Amino acid sequence: MALNLVMLGPPGAGKGTQASRLAQSRGVPHISTGEILREAVQAGTDLGRKAEMVIEAGQLVNDEIMIGIVNDRLGKDDARHGFLLDGFPRTVSQADALDNMLGVREPLVVIDLSVNDDELVRRLSTRRMCESCGAITGSVNGRPTATCGTCGGALKQRSDDREDVVRQRLIVYRQRTEPLIGYYQQRPTFRSIDGSQDEEAVAALVGAAVDGVAA
Ligand code: AMP
């Protein structure tokens, strides 16, 4: 059976980490809209030029652009038998559009990762990204690691992980994205998980939740 999954949660909740693990174990593509935008910024495309300032201000790229990106991506061959969305939807309009895109596909499984603000700010301020492979590396004993644990590449801080931008991203999350919990929570395929535990523990809970709702 196809797995169509949305990973919800505030920035720093572990959506990317958990989505990437789950995508590997379930054999479905991990689609991160933040990553698609960062690639466009790097490549200097029209989209990248439009998105760069919005991202650095901790705001959201407009719905029409994001819906277009996801519609195209879900139409690709590798997403025919399932997908794992990380960072989309972020607004009610995006969620409505996603429902419309699904058509006759299997129902959406929605996993919400909840983590309190102090822990989110702590995680994001020590988070580093590998310049070579894009892997997210957290910290060991509260200190960022020097090199990528996956490929040994150099690490950098995301420009929107600075504390002032992080605080703004959290405000935008509460205003525009958190209402999606109410949007989805009546569905039988919605699960909320405590994302404040360590990566392995959360991965076990996510795996069990997916098995429970997508059985
Ligand atoms: P992320 O990597 O998911 O934290 O996304 C990084 C940034 O990209 C966000 O703070 C937004 O500025 C932008 N972005 C990513 N996904 C979306 C989306 N679905 N809607 C609007 N903006 C987005």
py3Dmol code that shows the C-alpha trace and the ligand (Angstrom):
import py3Dmol

protein = """\
ATOM      1  CA  MET A   1       0.000   0.000   0.000  1.00  0.00           C
ATOM      2  CA  ALA A   2       1.295   3.491  -0.841  1.00  0.00           C
ATOM      3  CA  LEU A   3       2.376   5.702   2.036  1.00  0.00           C
ATOM      4  CA  ASN A   4       1.423   9.357   1.599  1.00  0.00           C
ATOM      5  CA  LEU A   5       2.727  11.156   4.630  1.00  0.00           C
ATOM      6  CA  VAL A   6       2.968  14.689   5.947  1.00  0.00           C
ATOM      7  CA  MET A   7       5.403  15.499   8.751  1.00  0.00           C
ATOM      8  CA  LEU A   8       4.086  18.468  10.742  1.00  0.00           C
ATOM      9  CA  GLY A   9       5.808  20.364  13.500  1.00  0.00           C
ATOM     10  CA  PRO A  10       7.678  23.560  14.336  1.00  0.00           C
ATOM     11  CA  PRO A  11      11.173  24.321  12.992  1.00  0.00           C
ATOM     12  CA  GLY A  12      13.656  22.200  14.919  1.00  0.00           C
ATOM     13  CA  ALA A  13      11.156  19.494  15.878  1.00  0.00           C
ATOM     14  CA  GLY A  14      13.097  16.915  13.861  1.00  0.00           C
ATOM     15  CA  LYS A  15      10.854  16.723  10.783  1.00  0.00           C
ATOM     16  CA  GLY A  16      13.781  16.514   8.366  1.00  0.00           C
ATOM     17  CA  THR A  17      15.695  13.926  10.377  1.00  0.00           C
ATOM     18  CA  GLN A  18      12.680  11.708  10.924  1.00  0.00           C
ATOM     19  CA  ALA A  19      11.382  12.141   7.378  1.00  0.00           C
ATOM     20  CA  SER A  20      14.716  11.140   5.918  1.00  0.00           C
ATOM     21  CA  ARG A  21      14.923   7.982   8.092  1.00  0.00           C
ATOM     22  CA  LEU A  22      11.364   7.017   7.262  1.00  0.00           C
ATOM     23  CA  ALA A  23      11.816   7.650   3.548  1.00  0.00           C
ATOM     24  CA  GLN A  24      14.773   5.268   3.528  1.00  0.00           C
ATOM     25  CA  SER A  25      13.057   2.530   5.488  1.00  0.00           C
ATOM     26  CA  ARG A  26       9.783   2.769   3.523  1.00  0.00           C
ATOM     27  CA  GLY A  27      11.254   3.385   0.065  1.00  0.00           C
ATOM     28  CA  VAL A  28       9.332   6.586  -0.688  1.00  0.00           C
ATOM     29  CA  PRO A  29      10.844   9.943  -1.719  1.00  0.00           C
ATOM     30  CA  HIS A  30      11.539  12.519   0.988  1.00  0.00           C
ATOM     31  CA  ILE A  31      10.291  15.845  -0.330  1.00  0.00           C
ATOM     32  CA  SER A  32      11.526  18.815   1.698  1.00  0.00           C
ATOM     33  CA  THR A  33      10.152  22.103   0.389  1.00  0.00           C
ATOM     34  CA  GLY A  34      12.803  23.998   2.384  1.00  0.00           C
ATOM     35  CA  GLU A  35      15.508  21.972   0.610  1.00  0.00           C
ATOM     36  CA  ILE A  36      13.930  22.619  -2.805  1.00  0.00           C
ATOM     37  CA  LEU A  37      13.998  26.361  -2.040  1.00  0.00           C
ATOM     38  CA  ARG A  38      17.589  26.293  -0.730  1.00  0.00           C
ATOM     39  CA  GLU A  39      18.695  24.504  -3.920  1.00  0.00           C
ATOM     40  CA  ALA A  40      16.972  27.196  -5.978  1.00  0.00           C
ATOM     41  CA  VAL A  41      18.736  29.918  -3.950  1.00  0.00           C
ATOM     42  CA  GLN A  42      22.096  28.191  -4.525  1.00  0.00           C
ATOM     43  CA  ALA A  43      21.400  27.852  -8.247  1.00  0.00           C
ATOM     44  CA  GLY A  44      20.346  31.512  -8.484  1.00  0.00           C
ATOM     45  CA  THR A  45      17.101  30.727 -10.346  1.00  0.00           C
ATOM     46  CA  ASP A  46      14.102  33.083 -10.464  1.00  0.00           C
ATOM     47  CA  LEU A  47      12.495  31.107  -7.672  1.00  0.00           C
ATOM     48  CA  GLY A  48      15.709  31.266  -5.641  1.00  0.00           C
ATOM     49  CA  ARG A  49      15.927  35.033  -5.999  1.00  0.00           C
ATOM     50  CA  LYS A  50      12.309  35.426  -4.872  1.00  0.00           C
ATOM     51  CA  ALA A  51      12.682  32.999  -1.955  1.00  0.00           C
ATOM     52  CA  GLU A  52      16.019  34.093  -0.506  1.00  0.00           C
ATOM     53  CA  MET A  53      14.915  37.245   1.304  1.00  0.00           C
ATOM     54  CA  VAL A  54      11.700  35.633   2.517  1.00  0.00           C
ATOM     55  CA  ILE A  55      13.610  32.707   4.039  1.00  0.00           C
ATOM     56  CA  GLU A  56      16.187  34.957   5.685  1.00  0.00           C
ATOM     57  CA  ALA A  57      13.400  37.052   7.215  1.00  0.00           C
ATOM     58  CA  GLY A  58      11.845  33.917   8.756  1.00  0.00           C
ATOM     59  CA  GLN A  59       8.660  34.403   6.698  1.00  0.00           C
ATOM     60  CA  LEU A  60       6.778  32.049   4.369  1.00  0.00           C
ATOM     61  CA  VAL A  61       7.109  31.929   0.597  1.00  0.00           C
ATOM     62  CA  ASN A  62       3.704  32.579  -0.946  1.00  0.00           C
ATOM     63  CA  ASP A  63       1.158  29.789  -1.199  1.00  0.00           C
ATOM     64  CA  GLU A  64       0.739  29.871  -4.954  1.00  0.00           C
ATOM     65  CA  ILE A  65       4.457  29.311  -5.547  1.00  0.00           C
ATOM     66  CA  MET A  66       4.683  26.534  -2.951  1.00  0.00           C
ATOM     67  CA  ILE A  67       1.568  24.749  -4.204  1.00  0.00           C
ATOM     68  CA  GLY A  68       2.954  24.833  -7.753  1.00  0.00           C
ATOM     69  CA  ILE A  69       6.274  23.350  -6.605  1.00  0.00           C
ATOM     70  CA  VAL A  70       4.624  20.503  -4.705  1.00  0.00           C
ATOM     71  CA  ASN A  71       2.101  19.795  -7.442  1.00  0.00           C
ATOM     72  CA  ASP A  72       4.966  19.365  -9.937  1.00  0.00           C
ATOM     73  CA  ARG A  73       7.022  17.251  -7.555  1.00  0.00           C
ATOM     74  CA  LEU A  74       4.154  14.887  -6.689  1.00  0.00           C
ATOM     75  CA  GLY A  75       3.550  14.392 -10.410  1.00  0.00           C
ATOM     76  CA  LYS A  76       7.030  12.853 -10.866  1.00  0.00           C
ATOM     77  CA  ASP A  77       7.322   9.114 -11.359  1.00  0.00           C
ATOM     78  CA  ASP A  78       9.038   8.323  -8.061  1.00  0.00           C
ATOM     79  CA  ALA A  79       6.134   9.821  -6.086  1.00  0.00           C
ATOM     80  CA  ARG A  80       3.480   7.690  -7.788  1.00  0.00           C
ATOM     81  CA  HIS A  81       3.599   5.081  -5.030  1.00  0.00           C
ATOM     82  CA  GLY A  82       3.910   7.402  -2.104  1.00  0.00           C
ATOM     83  CA  PHE A  83       5.772  10.387  -0.714  1.00  0.00           C
ATOM     84  CA  LEU A  84       6.887  11.930   2.492  1.00  0.00           C
ATOM     85  CA  LEU A  85       6.347  15.669   2.704  1.00  0.00           C
ATOM     86  CA  ASP A  86       8.545  17.655   5.098  1.00  0.00           C
ATOM     87  CA  GLY A  87       7.757  21.366   5.467  1.00  0.00           C
ATOM     88  CA  PHE A  88       4.554  21.329   3.401  1.00  0.00           C
ATOM     89  CA  PRO A  89       1.765  22.182   4.028  1.00  0.00           C
ATOM     90  CA  ARG A  90       2.524  25.218   6.199  1.00  0.00           C
ATOM     91  CA  THR A  91      -0.791  27.059   5.786  1.00  0.00           C
ATOM     92  CA  VAL A  92      -4.428  26.044   5.577  1.00  0.00           C
ATOM     93  CA  SER A  93      -4.512  27.037   1.876  1.00  0.00           C
ATOM     94  CA  GLN A  94      -1.596  24.698   1.204  1.00  0.00           C
ATOM     95  CA  ALA A  95      -3.370  21.903   3.105  1.00  0.00           C
ATOM     96  CA  ASP A  96      -6.558  22.424   1.061  1.00  0.00           C
ATOM     97  CA  ALA A  97      -4.518  22.340  -2.150  1.00  0.00           C
ATOM     98  CA  LEU A  98      -2.762  19.133  -1.059  1.00  0.00           C
ATOM     99  CA  ASP A  99      -6.101  17.411  -0.438  1.00  0.00           C
ATOM    100  CA  ASN A 100      -7.134  18.395  -3.960  1.00  0.00           C
ATOM    101  CA  MET A 101      -3.877  17.062  -5.432  1.00  0.00           C
ATOM    102  CA  LEU A 102      -4.353  13.664  -3.807  1.00  0.00           C
ATOM    103  CA  GLY A 103      -7.412  12.650  -5.827  1.00  0.00           C
ATOM    104  CA  VAL A 104      -7.707   8.866  -5.680  1.00  0.00           C
ATOM    105  CA  ARG A 105      -4.450   8.288  -3.823  1.00  0.00           C
ATOM    106  CA  GLU A 106      -4.356   6.642  -0.387  1.00  0.00           C
ATOM    107  CA  PRO A 107      -5.402   8.966   2.465  1.00  0.00           C
ATOM    108  CA  LEU A 108      -2.751  11.204   4.005  1.00  0.00           C
ATOM    109  CA  VAL A 109      -1.016  10.026   7.137  1.00  0.00           C
ATOM    110  CA  VAL A 110      -0.224  13.097   9.246  1.00  0.00           C
ATOM    111  CA  ILE A 111       2.422  12.913  11.962  1.00  0.00           C
ATOM    112  CA  ASP A 112       2.785  15.945  14.204  1.00  0.00           C
ATOM    113  CA  LEU A 113       6.028  16.275  16.180  1.00  0.00           C
ATOM    114  CA  SER A 114       5.601  18.489  19.229  1.00  0.00           C
ATOM    115  CA  VAL A 115       8.532  20.106  21.058  1.00  0.00           C
ATOM    116  CA  ASN A 116       8.533  23.122  23.411  1.00  0.00           C
ATOM    117  CA  ASP A 117      10.023  26.482  22.327  1.00  0.00           C
ATOM    118  CA  ASP A 118      13.068  26.482  24.629  1.00  0.00           C
ATOM    119  CA  GLU A 119      14.165  23.110  23.295  1.00  0.00           C
ATOM    120  CA  LEU A 120      13.543  24.241  19.690  1.00  0.00           C
ATOM    121  CA  VAL A 121      15.697  27.354  20.090  1.00  0.00           C
ATOM    122  CA  ARG A 122      18.432  25.273  21.751  1.00  0.00           C
ATOM    123  CA  ARG A 123      18.389  22.705  18.932  1.00  0.00           C
ATOM    124  CA  LEU A 124      18.316  25.231  16.105  1.00  0.00           C
ATOM    125  CA  SER A 125      21.138  27.355  17.489  1.00  0.00           C
ATOM    126  CA  THR A 126      23.461  24.324  17.592  1.00  0.00           C
ATOM    127  CA  ARG A 127      22.222  22.777  14.340  1.00  0.00           C
ATOM    128  CA  ARG A 128      24.718  22.602  11.485  1.00  0.00           C
ATOM    129  CA  MET A 129      24.311  21.458   7.912  1.00  0.00           C
ATOM    130  CA  CYS A 130      26.928  19.651   5.824  1.00  0.00           C
ATOM    131  CA  GLU A 131      28.119  21.713   2.865  1.00  0.00           C
ATOM    132  CA  SER A 132      28.786  18.540   0.841  1.00  0.00           C
ATOM    133  CA  CYS A 133      25.905  16.137   1.487  1.00  0.00           C
ATOM    134  CA  GLY A 134      23.283  18.370   3.160  1.00  0.00           C
ATOM    135  CA  ALA A 135      23.012  16.114   6.230  1.00  0.00           C
ATOM    136  CA  ILE A 136      21.795  17.814   9.402  1.00  0.00           C
ATOM    137  CA  THR A 137      24.168  17.428  12.303  1.00  0.00           C
ATOM    138  CA  GLY A 138      23.057  18.340  15.782  1.00  0.00           C
ATOM    139  CA  SER A 139      25.298  18.663  18.741  1.00  0.00           C
ATOM    140  CA  VAL A 140      27.162  16.389  21.083  1.00  0.00           C
ATOM    141  CA  ASN A 141      26.816  17.434  24.729  1.00  0.00           C
ATOM    142  CA  GLY A 142      25.360  20.773  23.640  1.00  0.00           C
ATOM    143  CA  ARG A 143      28.309  21.620  21.348  1.00  0.00           C
ATOM    144  CA  PRO A 144      28.117  21.542  17.568  1.00  0.00           C
ATOM    145  CA  THR A 145      30.278  18.809  16.019  1.00  0.00           C
ATOM    146  CA  ALA A 146      33.232  19.900  13.829  1.00  0.00           C
ATOM    147  CA  THR A 147      32.596  17.790  10.729  1.00  0.00           C
ATOM    148  CA  CYS A 148      29.723  15.881   9.143  1.00  0.00           C
ATOM    149  CA  GLY A 149      29.090  12.500  10.791  1.00  0.00           C
ATOM    150  CA  THR A 150      27.889  11.094   7.449  1.00  0.00           C
ATOM    151  CA  CYS A 151      30.589  12.161   4.945  1.00  0.00           C
ATOM    152  CA  GLY A 152      33.208  14.122   6.942  1.00  0.00           C
ATOM    153  CA  GLY A 153      32.399  17.327   5.004  1.00  0.00           C
ATOM    154  CA  ALA A 154      32.590  20.853   6.411  1.00  0.00           C
ATOM    155  CA  LEU A 155      29.599  22.111   8.395  1.00  0.00           C
ATOM    156  CA  LYS A 156      27.879  25.471   8.206  1.00  0.00           C
ATOM    157  CA  GLN A 157      25.029  27.147  10.040  1.00  0.00           C
ATOM    158  CA  ARG A 158      21.880  27.785   8.026  1.00  0.00           C
ATOM    159  CA  SER A 159      21.454  31.548   7.670  1.00  0.00           C
ATOM    160  CA  ASP A 160      17.897  31.264   9.026  1.00  0.00           C
ATOM    161  CA  ASP A 161      19.052  29.366  12.150  1.00  0.00           C
ATOM    162  CA  ARG A 162      20.344  32.581  13.769  1.00  0.00           C
ATOM    163  CA  GLU A 163      18.486  33.195  17.013  1.00  0.00           C
ATOM    164  CA  ASP A 164      16.598  36.333  15.847  1.00  0.00           C
ATOM    165  CA  VAL A 165      15.373  34.556  12.700  1.00  0.00           C
ATOM    166  CA  VAL A 166      14.519  31.422  14.697  1.00  0.00           C
ATOM    167  CA  ARG A 167      12.271  33.458  17.024  1.00  0.00           C
ATOM    168  CA  GLN A 168      10.500  34.941  13.992  1.00  0.00           C
ATOM    169  CA  ARG A 169      10.077  31.485  12.411  1.00  0.00           C
ATOM    170  CA  LEU A 170       8.466  30.270  15.635  1.00  0.00           C
ATOM    171  CA  ILE A 171       6.017  33.207  15.638  1.00  0.00           C
ATOM    172  CA  VAL A 172       5.092  32.457  12.024  1.00  0.00           C
ATOM    173  CA  TYR A 173       4.733  28.770  12.890  1.00  0.00           C
ATOM    174  CA  ARG A 174       2.290  29.504  15.740  1.00  0.00           C
ATOM    175  CA  GLN A 175       0.232  31.904  13.603  1.00  0.00           C
ATOM    176  CA  ARG A 176       0.108  30.127  10.279  1.00  0.00           C
ATOM    177  CA  THR A 177       1.137  26.486  10.621  1.00  0.00           C
ATOM    178  CA  GLU A 178       0.004  25.339  14.056  1.00  0.00           C
ATOM    179  CA  PRO A 179      -3.679  25.711  13.016  1.00  0.00           C
ATOM    180  CA  LEU A 180      -3.045  22.712  10.768  1.00  0.00           C
ATOM    181  CA  ILE A 181      -3.164  20.489  13.851  1.00  0.00           C
ATOM    182  CA  GLY A 182      -6.834  21.458  14.210  1.00  0.00           C
ATOM    183  CA  TYR A 183      -7.285  21.011  10.474  1.00  0.00           C
ATOM    184  CA  TYR A 184      -6.082  17.398  10.546  1.00  0.00           C
ATOM    185  CA  GLN A 185      -6.655  16.099  14.039  1.00  0.00           C
ATOM    186  CA  GLN A 186     -10.148  14.725  13.506  1.00  0.00           C
ATOM    187  CA  ARG A 187      -8.866  12.429  10.788  1.00  0.00           C
ATOM    188  CA  PRO A 188      -8.272   8.784  11.777  1.00  0.00           C
ATOM    189  CA  THR A 189      -4.824   8.965  10.160  1.00  0.00           C
ATOM    190  CA  PHE A 190      -3.525  11.817  12.386  1.00  0.00           C
ATOM    191  CA  ARG A 191      -1.035  11.137  15.197  1.00  0.00           C
ATOM    192  CA  SER A 192       0.771  13.538  17.505  1.00  0.00           C
ATOM    193  CA  ILE A 193       4.134  12.457  18.911  1.00  0.00           C
ATOM    194  CA  ASP A 194       6.356  13.898  21.620  1.00  0.00           C
ATOM    195  CA  GLY A 195       9.374  14.962  19.566  1.00  0.00           C
ATOM    196  CA  SER A 196      11.465  16.126  22.515  1.00  0.00           C
ATOM    197  CA  GLN A 197      13.033  12.713  23.095  1.00  0.00           C
ATOM    198  CA  ASP A 198      16.203  11.557  21.362  1.00  0.00           C
ATOM    199  CA  GLU A 199      16.244  10.715  17.657  1.00  0.00           C
ATOM    200  CA  GLU A 200      16.069   6.918  18.084  1.00  0.00           C
ATOM    201  CA  ALA A 201      13.156   7.069  20.533  1.00  0.00           C
ATOM    202  CA  VAL A 202      11.198   9.428  18.280  1.00  0.00           C
ATOM    203  CA  ALA A 203      11.955   7.239  15.229  1.00  0.00           C
ATOM    204  CA  ALA A 204      10.490   4.229  17.049  1.00  0.00           C
ATOM    205  CA  LEU A 205       7.325   6.169  17.928  1.00  0.00           C
ATOM    206  CA  VAL A 206       6.983   7.505  14.380  1.00  0.00           C
ATOM    207  CA  GLY A 207       7.447   4.017  12.899  1.00  0.00           C
ATOM    208  CA  ALA A 208       4.827   2.549  15.243  1.00  0.00           C
ATOM    209  CA  ALA A 209       2.388   5.385  14.500  1.00  0.00           C
ATOM    210  CA  VAL A 210       2.776   4.909  10.746  1.00  0.00           C
ATOM    211  CA  ASP A 211       2.291   1.141  11.063  1.00  0.00           C
ATOM    212  CA  GLY A 212      -0.789   1.751  13.194  1.00  0.00           C
ATOM    213  CA  VAL A 213      -2.549   4.167  10.859  1.00  0.00           C
ATOM    214  CA  ALA A 214      -1.378   2.904   7.466  1.00  0.00           C
ATOM    215  CA  ALA A 215      -2.037  -0.809   8.171  1.00  0.00           C
TER     216      ALA A 215
END
"""
ligand_1 = """\
23
AMP
P 12.490 24.412 6.291
O 13.755 23.853 5.745
O 11.304 23.492 6.117
O 12.631 24.911 7.712
O 12.143 25.694 5.395
C 13.009 26.813 5.356
C 12.236 28.037 4.892
O 11.751 27.827 3.558
C 11.003 28.386 5.701
O 11.301 29.119 6.885
C 10.198 29.194 4.704
O 10.716 30.500 4.546
C 10.466 28.437 3.404
N 9.464 27.357 3.183
C 9.685 26.016 3.182
N 8.550 25.340 2.968
C 7.568 26.269 2.827
C 6.167 26.208 2.614
N 5.516 25.030 2.505
N 5.483 27.376 2.529
C 6.110 28.565 2.643
N 7.422 28.699 2.857
C 8.160 27.564 2.957
"""
view = py3Dmol.view(width=600, height=400)
view.addModel(protein, "pdb")
view.setStyle({"model": 0}, {"cartoon": {"style": "trace"}})
view.addModel(ligand_1, "xyz")
view.setStyle({"model": 1}, {"stick": {}})
view.zoomTo()
view.show()
